[in-house]
Amino acid sequence: MSVARQSIRRSLRSSCARCKRFSSTASTTSPDSTASTASSASPSSRTSPRPQTIFSGIQPTGTPHLGNYLGALQSWVQSQLTQSSSTSLYYCIVDLHAITMPQHPAALMQSRREMMASLLAMGLGPERCVIYEQSRVPEHTELAWILNTIAPVGYLNRMTQWKSKLNLDPNEINVTEVADTAGLNLGLFSYPVLQAADILLHKATHVPVGEDQLQHLELARHLARTFNKRFSKKSRVFPEPQPMLTPTKRVMSLRDPTKKMSKSDPNPASRILVTDEPAEIQNKIARAVTDSTLGITYDPTNRPGLATLITIHAGLTARSDSPESVAKEYEHMGHREYKAVIADCVAEYFKGFRGEYERLMKEPKVLEEISRKGAEKARITAQETMQKVKTAVGLA
């Protein structure tokens, strides 16, 4: 057996073990029950006659930060244990979305590799879910083009994604008012259509999202309805995907709690990467913006900085649905003392991840093989879907 193949098998065994560890310390609310609060159907519904499929994607921004983990990746890891074995899981590194903004080729390639290593180190197992890079599955863009032909420009104009990327006012700016020099390109404007294609390509029935992402999922639902009505009335091609609201609220910047935690922030102290060493974590949390009020209370409106820290603490201690109870437990602590508690919690939570991530980054052939095999699996369903799409449209 080759060294690379032995490494892959070792990675699979490690992923399984880490999946169980992360799930045992994460929220006990399964994605099934979360989905039921957002829609009338859930992935585990016994009355549903068709198999369920969960799809989600993440941009290759390198190693994830805490906002990425608590907002999405934590539920990805959990889903491997909480979902029925009949539920298909697709998790995609959406590298085609990344190039809607300027990217350095070498940096993008490195970021893709780092994201794949991060997903595996967190516990995603290729034997349970399909993990792949979007650019390796050409059916994504093929379906996106067909969906572009039925996507209303007015609908896309109302989307906030392209406006936020260009730091424009989402309530006032219209696409016809944006000058060529503003940086808007067609790829960025039609970004939501490709996102809809990502979801519909595998006929996803459920998509883990935060409340701020519901607008994008609604476009996917709209395009599914439009396509079915226009091209496949007798036997619909696409299901209308339902949202699975993630339990953790948005994680905000440590330096400016009015903004989301993001790698685009030029200040590295604004975010905690899951690969940060304990000393880095302690330093960033110690410098996190709070306030001068004594005691620990959860009040996102009046104490947003402290609320961000409590959200992080709750998310890593299986209490995402009750940050108020976390605050109550530490209500008599001072800010400095409470920050030390959170720093220890974060460092301990990701201790095993850091070691596995470093090991995987030293084995690029293993990462390449896992990426290649994931894409091969993804193309099976992708090609089946595109055959039905082309037949419905008249292209096959």
C-alpha positions in Angstrom: 0.0 0.0 0.0 1.4 3.4 -1.0 2.4 6.0 1.7 -0.2 8.4 0.3 -3.0 5.8 0.5 -2.0 5.0 4.1 -2.1 8.7 4.9 -5.6 9.0 3.5 -6.9 6.1 5.5 -5.3 7.6 8.7 -7.0 10.9 7.9 -10.4 9.2 7.5 -10.0 7.4 10.9 -8.9 10.7 12.5 -11.8 12.6 11.0 -14.3 10.1 12.4 -12.8 10.4 15.9 -12.7 14.2 15.8 -16.3 14.3 14.5 -17.5 12.6 17.6 -15.4 14.8 19.9 -16.6 18.1 18.3 -20.2 17.0 18.2 -20.1 16.0 21.9 -19.0 19.5 22.9 -21.2 21.4 20.4 -24.9 22.2 20.5 -27.1 19.2 21.2 -29.8 20.6 19.0 -29.6 18.6 15.8 -29.9 20.3 12.4 -33.2 18.3 12.0 -34.9 20.1 14.8 -33.4 23.4 13.7 -34.8 23.0 10.3 -38.3 22.4 11.6 -38.3 25.8 13.1 -37.6 27.4 9.7 -39.8 25.2 7.5 -42.6 22.6 7.6 -40.2 19.9 6.5 -37.0 18.5 8.1 -34.3 16.2 6.8 -35.5 13.4 9.2 -39.2 13.7 8.4 -40.6 10.2 8.3 -43.5 11.2 6.1 -41.2 12.3 3.3 -41.0 9.7 0.5 -37.8 11.0 -1.1 -34.3 10.9 0.3 -33.0 14.1 1.9 -29.9 16.0 0.8 -28.1 18.7 2.7 -25.8 21.1 0.8 -23.6 24.0 2.0 -20.5 25.8 0.8 -17.7 28.0 2.1 -15.3 30.2 0.3 -11.6 29.3 0.3 -10.4 32.0 2.6 -7.6 29.9 4.1 -8.1 28.7 7.7 -11.6 29.6 9.0 -12.2 32.0 11.9 -14.6 31.5 14.8 -17.5 33.2 12.9 -17.1 30.6 10.1 -17.0 27.7 12.6 -19.9 28.7 14.8 -22.0 30.0 11.9 -21.6 26.9 9.6 -18.8 24.4 10.1 -19.9 23.3 13.6 -23.2 22.2 12.2 -21.5 20.4 9.2 -19.5 18.3 11.6 -22.6 17.6 13.8 -24.7 16.6 10.8 -22.5 13.5 10.2 -23.8 12.0 13.5 -27.2 13.6 13.8 -28.5 13.0 10.3 -30.0 9.7 9.1 -27.6 7.5 7.1 -29.9 7.9 4.2 -29.4 11.7 4.1 -26.8 12.8 1.6 -24.3 15.5 2.7 -22.5 17.7 0.3 -20.0 20.3 1.5 -18.3 22.4 -1.1 -15.3 24.8 -1.2 -16.8 27.4 -3.5 -13.6 28.7 -5.2 -15.4 30.0 -8.3 -17.2 32.5 -6.0 -13.9 33.6 -4.7 -12.7 35.0 -8.0 -15.6 37.5 -8.3 -13.1 39.6 -6.3 -9.5 40.1 -7.3 -7.3 37.1 -6.2 -3.6 36.3 -6.5 -3.4 32.9 -8.2 -0.8 31.5 -5.9 -2.6 32.8 -2.8 -5.9 31.3 -4.0 -4.3 27.9 -4.6 -2.9 28.0 -1.1 -6.2 29.1 0.5 -8.0 26.3 -1.2 -5.5 23.8 0.2 -5.8 25.4 3.7 -9.6 25.2 3.6 -9.6 21.6 2.6 -7.1 20.7 5.4 -9.3 22.7 7.9 -12.5 20.9 7.0 -10.8 17.5 7.4 -9.1 18.5 10.6 -12.4 19.6 12.1 -13.7 16.1 11.6 -15.5 16.1 8.2 -15.1 12.5 6.9 -15.0 11.8 3.2 -16.5 8.4 3.9 -19.7 10.0 5.3 -20.0 13.3 3.2 -18.9 14.5 -0.2 -16.2 17.2 0.3 -15.1 18.8 -2.9 -13.9 22.0 -4.7 -16.5 23.7 -6.9 -14.1 24.3 -9.8 -13.5 20.6 -10.2 -17.2 20.0 -11.0 -18.0 22.0 -14.3 -21.7 21.2 -14.0 -21.9 24.1 -11.4 -21.2 26.7 -14.1 -23.2 24.8 -16.7 -26.3 24.9 -14.6 -25.6 28.5 -13.6 -25.8 29.6 -17.2 -29.1 28.0 -17.8 -30.5 29.5 -14.6 -29.2 32.9 -15.7 -31.6 32.7 -18.6 -34.6 32.7 -16.2 -33.2 34.9 -13.4 -34.9 38.4 -13.3 -32.4 41.3 -13.3 -34.7 43.2 -10.9 -34.4 40.4 -8.4 -30.6 40.4 -8.6 -30.6 44.1 -8.3 -32.2 43.8 -4.9 -29.6 41.3 -3.6 -27.3 42.7 -1.0 -24.2 40.6 -1.8 -22.7 42.7 -4.6 -23.5 45.9 -2.8 -21.8 44.8 0.5 -18.7 43.6 -1.4 -18.3 47.1 -2.9 -19.3 48.9 0.4 -22.4 50.4 -1.2 -25.7 51.3 0.6 -27.9 48.2 0.0 -31.1 50.4 0.4 -30.2 53.1 -2.1 -27.9 51.9 -4.8 -29.3 50.5 -8.1 -27.2 48.6 -10.6 -27.8 51.3 -13.2 -26.3 53.9 -10.9 -23.0 52.1 -10.4 -20.2 53.5 -12.6 -17.8 51.1 -14.3 -15.1 52.4 -12.0 -17.0 51.2 -8.9 -15.6 47.6 -9.3 -18.9 45.8 -10.2 -18.4 43.0 -12.6 -21.0 40.6 -14.1 -19.7 37.7 -12.0 -20.2 39.6 -8.8 -23.7 40.8 -9.8 -24.8 37.3 -10.8 -23.0 35.6 -7.9 -26.4 34.6 -6.3 -27.4 32.6 -9.5 -24.2 30.5 -9.2 -25.0 30.1 -5.6 -28.5 28.8 -6.5 -26.9 26.5 -9.0 -24.6 25.1 -6.3 -27.7 24.2 -4.2 -29.9 22.9 -7.0 -27.2 20.9 -8.7 -27.4 18.1 -6.1 -31.2 18.7 -5.6 -30.6 19.8 -2.1 -33.7 19.7 0.1 -32.1 21.5 3.0 -29.4 24.2 3.4 -27.8 25.3 6.7 -27.9 29.1 6.7 -27.8 32.1 9.0 -30.7 34.5 9.1 -28.6 37.0 7.0 -28.4 34.4 4.2 -32.1 33.7 3.8 -32.3 36.1 0.8 -29.9 34.0 -1.2 -31.8 30.8 -0.4 -35.0 32.4 -1.4 -33.6 33.1 -4.9 -32.7 29.4 -5.2 -36.3 28.5 -4.3 -37.6 31.1 -6.8 -35.4 29.7 -9.6 -36.4 26.1 -8.8 -40.1 27.1 -9.0 -39.6 29.0 -12.2 -37.7 26.2 -13.9 -40.2 23.5 -12.8 -43.2 25.6 -14.0 -41.6 26.5 -17.3 -39.9 23.3 -18.3 -41.0 20.4 -16.1 -44.6 20.7 -15.0 -45.3 16.9 -15.0 -42.3 15.8 -13.1 -40.4 18.6 -11.4 -36.6 18.6 -11.8 -35.8 20.6 -8.7 -37.1 20.4 -5.1 -37.5 23.8 -3.3 -34.7 23.7 -0.7 -35.7 24.5 2.9 -33.5 26.5 5.3 -31.9 25.0 8.3 -31.2 28.0 10.6 -27.9 27.6 12.5 -28.3 28.0 16.3 -25.4 30.4 16.8 -26.1 34.1 16.1 -23.7 36.0 13.9 -20.3 36.3 15.4 -19.1 39.9 15.3 -15.7 41.5 15.1 -13.7 41.7 18.3 -12.6 45.2 17.5 -15.9 46.6 16.0 -18.9 44.7 17.2 -21.1 46.4 14.7 -19.5 44.4 11.9 -19.3 40.7 11.2 -16.1 38.9 12.0 -14.3 38.7 8.7 -11.0 38.1 7.1 -11.5 41.1 4.9 -11.0 43.3 8.0 -7.4 44.7 7.8 -7.0 44.3 11.6 -6.0 40.7 12.5 -7.1 41.4 16.1 -10.7 41.6 14.9 -10.9 37.8 14.5 -9.8 34.5 16.0 -8.6 31.9 13.5 -9.1 28.3 14.5 -5.4 27.7 14.0 -4.4 30.5 16.4 -2.0 29.5 19.2 -3.3 29.9 22.8 -1.1 33.0 23.4 -2.6 34.6 20.2 -6.1 33.8 21.4 -5.5 35.2 24.8 -4.1 38.4 23.4 -6.9 39.0 20.9 -9.7 38.3 23.5 -7.9 40.5 26.1 -7.9 43.3 23.6 -11.6 42.8 22.5 -13.8 45.8 22.7 -16.3 45.7 25.6 -17.6 48.6 27.8 -17.2 50.2 31.2 -20.3 48.7 32.8 -19.6 46.3 35.7 -20.7 42.6 35.5 -21.5 40.2 32.7 -24.9 40.5 31.0 -26.0 39.5 27.5 -27.3 42.7 25.8 -26.5 42.8 22.1 -28.0 46.3 21.7 -26.4 48.1 24.6 -23.3 45.9 25.2 -22.5 44.5 21.7 -18.8 43.8 22.4 -19.5 41.7 25.5 -22.4 40.0 23.7 -19.9 38.9 21.0 -17.7 37.2 23.6 -20.7 35.6 25.3 -21.9 34.3 21.9 -18.6 32.7 21.3 -18.5 31.1 24.8 -22.1 29.8 24.4 -21.4 28.3 21.0 -18.4 26.4 22.2 -20.1 25.0 25.3 -23.3 23.6 23.8 -25.4 26.6 24.8 -25.9 28.5 21.5 -29.6 28.8 22.1 -29.2 30.4 25.5 -26.4 33.0 25.7 -28.4 34.6 28.5 -27.8 31.6 30.8 -24.0 31.8 30.1 -24.0 35.4 31.1 -26.0 34.6 34.3 -23.4 32.0 35.3 -20.6 34.6 35.1 -22.6 37.7 36.0 -20.4 38.7 39.0 -17.1 38.4 37.2 -15.1 41.3 36.0 -14.4 41.7 32.3 -10.7 40.7 32.5 -11.5 37.6 34.5 -14.3 36.6 32.1 -12.1 37.2 29.0 -9.5 34.8 30.5 -12.2 32.1 30.9 -13.2 32.5 27.2 -9.6 32.5 26.0 -9.0 29.2 27.8 -12.2 27.7 26.4 -11.4 28.6 22.8 -7.8 27.4 23.1 -8.8 24.0 24.6 -11.6 23.5 22.2 -9.4 23.7 19.1 -6.3 22.1 20.6 -6.7 18.8 18.7 -7.6 20.6 15.5 -4.4 22.6 15.4 -2.2 19.5 15.5 -4.2 17.6 12.8 -4.3 20.7 10.6 -0.5 21.1 10.7 -0.1 17.4 9.9 -2.4 17.6 6.9 -0.7 20.7 5.5 2.5 18.7 5.3 0.8 16.1 3.1 -0.3 17.9 -0.1 -0.7 14.7 -2.0 -3.2 13.4 0.5 -5.2 16.7 0.2 -5.1 16.5 -3.6 -6.3 12.9 -3.6 -9.2 13.6 -1.2 -10.2 16.6 -3.3 -10.1 14.6 -6.5 -12.2 11.7 -5.1 -14.7 14.2 -3.6 -15.1 15.8 -7.0 -15.6 12.4 -8.7 -18.4 11.6 -6.2 -20.0 15.0 -6.7 -20.0 14.7 -10.5 -22.1 11.5 -10.3 -25.2 13.4 -9.0 -24.2 16.6 -10.9 -24.2 14.8 -14.2 -27.5 13.1 -13.5 -29.1 16.4 -12.7 -27.7 18.1 -15.8 -29.0 15.3 -18.0 -32.6 16.0 -16.7 -32.1 19.7 -17.0 -30.9 19.5 -20.6 -33.7 17.1 -21.5 -36.3 19.5 -20.0 -34.9 22.5 -21.8 -34.4 20.8 -25.1 -30.6 20.5 -25.1 -30.5 16.7 -24.9 
